[in-house]
Amino acid sequence: MARWTHWFTEKPEMLQEMLERIVATEQDNDLTEKIREMLSSLKGGDKVRRLNKAIYGLCQGGRQWHERLDKALVP
């Protein structure tokens, strides 16, 4: 599906905003450090990241994801 709709390649700012929000709300230092590393590598623009399902279980992660996905896919 992502291959046909191209929303993964066209919406990197969506992922970046979600990760920044997680860093702002979560207290787990190991998690925030990993997310900061991911953000710095995403800013380079030549990397692809795969989100594991565990990230959706964080504070409002699932709701935010579906809200953004809905906006991106439904005109």
Buried (B, 14 or more C-beta within 10 A) or exposed (E): EEEEEEBBEEBBEBBBEBBEBBBEEBEEEEBBEEBEEBBEEBEEEEEEEEBEEEBBEBEEBEEBBEEBEEEBEEE
